[in-house]
Amino acid sequence: MTMHMNDWIDVGGVDDVPVRGSRIVRAPEGDIAIFKAADGAVFALRDKCPHKGGPLSQGIVHGRSVTCPLHNWIIDLETGEATGADHGCSNVFALKVQDGRILMDARRLAAAFA
């Protein structure tokens, strides 16, 4: 991770994240999964399912959701909320793409783990 202007952290290249896949960003407070949807949109969630803590980064990305590999909970990538009959939420982190780089909002990152 590299600090960028205005408290945005460079967490990698957008091309480093496979379509319908993920990459991990290691943070002292816990891992964050960066996902890329089929349409190229990128999202960041805490790499921990709200159900039993499964690694969301190892789940299957479909549309703008990811299915947890442990118990098949479906998590909305935009909101972090479990869908369907399941209830729970994974922390969402603000991202933006600039010049092919993925930038994460460091202020919101710190607040999410507070």
C-alpha positions as CSV (number, residue, x, y, z in Angstrom):
1,M,0.0,0.0,0.0
2,T,1.3,3.4,-0.9
3,M,-0.1,6.7,0.5
4,H,-1.5,9.0,-2.1
5,M,-2.7,12.6,-2.0
6,N,-5.7,13.4,0.1
7,D,-5.5,10.3,2.3
8,W,-6.1,7.8,-0.5
9,I,-4.0,4.7,-0.4
10,D,-2.8,3.0,-3.7
11,V,-3.6,-0.7,-3.2
12,G,-2.7,-1.9,-6.7
13,G,-3.4,-1.9,-10.4
14,V,-7.0,-2.4,-11.6
15,D,-5.6,-5.0,-14.1
16,D,-4.1,-6.9,-11.1
17,V,-7.6,-8.0,-10.0
18,P,-9.1,-10.7,-12.3
19,V,-12.6,-10.2,-13.7
20,R,-15.1,-12.0,-11.4
21,G,-12.2,-12.5,-9.0
22,S,-10.4,-10.9,-6.1
23,R,-7.1,-9.9,-4.5
24,I,-6.2,-9.4,-0.9
25,V,-4.9,-6.2,0.7
26,R,-3.2,-6.9,4.0
27,A,-3.8,-4.3,6.6
28,P,-2.7,-4.3,10.3
29,E,-6.4,-4.4,11.3
30,G,-7.4,-7.3,9.0
31,D,-7.4,-8.4,5.4
32,I,-9.5,-6.5,2.8
33,A,-10.7,-8.2,-0.4
34,I,-10.8,-6.2,-3.6
35,F,-13.3,-7.7,-6.1
36,K,-13.8,-7.0,-9.8
37,A,-17.3,-7.6,-11.3
38,A,-17.7,-8.7,-14.9
39,D,-18.5,-5.1,-15.9
40,G,-15.1,-4.0,-14.5
41,A,-16.4,-2.3,-11.4
42,V,-14.2,-2.8,-8.3
43,F,-15.3,-3.1,-4.7
44,A,-13.7,-3.6,-1.4
45,L,-15.0,-5.6,1.6
46,R,-13.5,-6.9,4.8
47,D,-12.3,-10.4,3.9
48,K,-14.6,-11.9,6.5
49,C,-18.1,-13.2,6.0
50,P,-20.6,-11.9,8.6
51,H,-21.9,-15.4,9.2
52,K,-18.9,-17.5,10.4
53,G,-15.9,-15.4,9.2
54,G,-15.3,-17.2,6.0
55,P,-12.8,-15.7,3.5
56,L,-14.9,-13.8,1.0
57,S,-11.9,-13.5,-1.3
58,Q,-12.2,-17.2,-2.0
59,G,-15.8,-17.0,-2.9
60,I,-17.5,-16.9,-6.3
61,V,-18.2,-13.5,-7.8
62,H,-21.4,-13.2,-9.8
63,G,-23.0,-10.0,-10.9
64,R,-22.3,-7.6,-8.1
65,S,-22.3,-10.2,-5.3
66,V,-19.9,-12.8,-3.9
67,T,-20.9,-16.2,-2.4
68,C,-19.0,-17.2,0.7
69,P,-17.1,-20.4,0.2
70,L,-18.0,-21.8,3.6
71,H,-21.9,-21.7,3.8
72,N,-23.0,-20.1,0.6
73,W,-24.1,-16.8,2.0
74,I,-24.4,-14.2,-0.7
75,I,-22.9,-10.8,0.1
76,D,-23.7,-7.7,-2.0
77,L,-20.4,-6.1,-3.1
78,E,-21.8,-2.6,-3.0
79,T,-23.3,-2.6,0.5
80,G,-21.7,-5.6,2.2
81,E,-25.1,-6.8,3.2
82,A,-26.1,-10.4,3.1
83,T,-29.0,-11.0,0.7
84,G,-32.0,-13.2,0.8
85,A,-33.1,-14.6,4.2
86,D,-29.6,-14.2,5.7
87,H,-28.8,-11.2,7.9
88,G,-25.4,-9.6,8.5
89,C,-23.0,-7.2,7.0
90,S,-19.3,-7.0,6.0
91,N,-17.5,-3.7,6.2
92,V,-17.3,-1.9,2.8
93,F,-14.4,0.4,1.9
94,A,-14.5,3.3,-0.5
95,L,-12.5,2.9,-3.7
96,K,-11.8,4.9,-6.8
97,V,-9.9,4.1,-9.9
98,Q,-7.4,6.7,-11.2
99,D,-5.0,6.2,-14.0
100,G,-5.4,2.4,-13.8
101,R,-4.7,2.3,-10.1
102,I,-7.1,1.4,-7.3
103,L,-7.2,3.9,-4.5
104,M,-8.8,3.3,-1.1
105,D,-10.0,6.0,1.3
106,A,-7.6,5.7,4.3
107,R,-9.8,7.8,6.6
108,R,-12.8,5.4,6.1
109,L,-10.4,2.4,6.4
110,A,-9.3,3.6,9.9
111,A,-12.9,4.3,10.9
112,A,-14.1,0.8,9.8
113,F,-11.7,-1.0,12.1
114,A,-12.2,1.4,15.0
